């Protein structure tokens, strides 16, 4: 199965939810999934709730629950190192298991993955 690499470029709830939901759906199908948060979008991978997080309901998990589901499903979460420096976030302030990386390294290992920008 072809893998999926998602580049998240925004922090608004709709895009973050779309990226995480897409990642979880691909993982459910058994494919490799990487979610790369570009520049300021690294804040979307934060372990703490944000003011703009939509509240969870039984039908709709919140961002932190989606992040946990993504990790449990095997989605690789990657935070842009430049974005971490620009926002002043430390890697340990992000969701558990998030690793640092760069766009060049991501593209160099793209292989046969489909690339989606959200």
C-alpha positions in Angstrom: 0.0 0.0 0.0 1.2 3.5 -0.8 2.0 5.6 2.2 0.7 9.1 3.0 2.7 12.1 4.1 0.6 15.1 5.3 2.1 18.6 5.6 0.1 20.7 8.0 0.6 24.4 7.3 -2.1 26.1 9.4 -3.3 26.0 13.0 -7.0 26.5 12.6 -9.2 23.8 14.1 -10.7 22.7 10.7 -7.3 22.1 9.1 -5.8 20.4 12.1 -8.8 18.1 12.5 -8.7 17.3 8.7 -5.0 16.4 8.9 -5.4 14.2 11.9 -8.6 12.5 10.7 -6.9 11.8 7.3 -3.9 10.4 9.1 -6.0 8.1 11.2 -8.0 6.9 8.2 -4.9 6.0 6.3 -3.4 4.3 9.4 -6.7 2.3 9.7 -6.1 1.0 6.1 -2.6 -0.2 7.1 -0.5 2.3 5.3 2.5 4.3 6.5 1.5 7.8 7.6 3.6 10.8 8.5 2.1 14.1 9.7 4.6 17.0 9.4 3.7 20.3 11.1 5.4 23.1 9.1 6.6 26.3 10.7 4.0 27.8 13.2 1.7 24.8 12.7 3.9 23.0 15.3 1.6 24.5 18.0 -1.1 22.2 16.7 0.9 19.2 18.0 0.9 20.7 21.5 0.2 18.4 24.5 -1.9 21.1 26.2 -5.3 22.3 25.1 -5.6 25.6 23.3 -8.3 28.2 23.5 -9.5 27.4 19.9 -9.8 23.6 20.5 -13.3 22.5 19.7 -14.8 20.7 22.8 -15.0 16.9 22.6 -18.4 15.2 22.2 -19.1 11.5 22.1 -19.3 11.8 18.3 -16.4 14.1 17.8 -13.0 13.8 19.7 -11.1 16.9 20.5 -7.6 17.6 19.1 -5.8 16.0 22.0 -7.9 12.8 21.6 -7.2 12.8 17.9 -3.5 13.2 18.5 -3.6 10.3 20.9 -5.5 8.2 18.4 -3.0 9.0 15.7 -0.1 8.0 17.8 -1.9 4.7 18.9 -2.5 4.1 15.2 1.2 4.4 14.3 1.1 7.9 12.7 4.5 9.5 12.9 4.2 13.0 14.2 7.0 15.3 13.0 7.5 18.9 14.2 9.4 21.4 12.0 12.6 22.3 13.8 12.5 25.8 12.4 8.9 26.1 13.6 10.0 25.0 17.1 12.7 27.6 17.1 10.3 30.3 15.8 7.5 29.6 18.3 9.9 28.9 21.3 8.3 25.5 21.9 10.4 22.6 23.2 9.8 19.2 21.7 8.7 17.9 25.1 5.8 20.4 25.1 4.3 18.5 22.1 2.2 15.3 21.9 4.0 12.2 23.2 6.2 10.6 20.6 6.5 13.7 18.4 10.0 14.0 16.8 11.7 16.9 15.2 12.5 17.1 11.6 12.9 19.3 8.5 11.1 19.6 5.2 14.2 18.6 3.2 14.6 15.4 5.2 10.8 14.7 4.8 10.9 15.1 1.0 14.1 13.1 0.7 12.3 10.1 2.3 9.0 10.6 0.5 9.5 7.6 -1.7 6.2 6.5 -3.2 4.1 8.3 -0.5 1.3 10.5 -1.6 1.8 14.1 -0.4 -1.0 16.1 0.9 -0.8 19.7 2.1 -3.5 20.8 4.5 
